[in-house]
């Protein structure tokens, strides 16, 4: 029996492992894809998430907290397109995450765009353009988002 070959260290190999971590809701597997000082940014308004996580351990803690609090169970990631770049470290990914909201059984489909930079087999930067308002709507959190936008506290 031959040993398992090492995981593909390039952007496409890291993308495959990134998606597996998302579907497994494994903050550890996701964070372990990042360089120690890697950055994950949310350039669009994403209620309940910070504008960025800086460093592998912030990614781990942030995603663990988000997934522990979320009733959204991802089941599939539908690839729309993966665009390579003239920079071999960078890919742009168009995808839709689909699944079910626990408690209601309602299906969801969250479109998004990722711009990923992979160096030496690790994510050094991810810009995550997910439909944060769509996520909030699907999870019944729009009143809290409206209150946040109005500068009011929600109960």
Helices and strands as residue ranges (DSSP letters): H 11-24, H 27-31, E 34-41, E 52-54, H 56-69, E 72-84, E 90-101, E 107-119, E 122-130, H 132-138, H 142-150
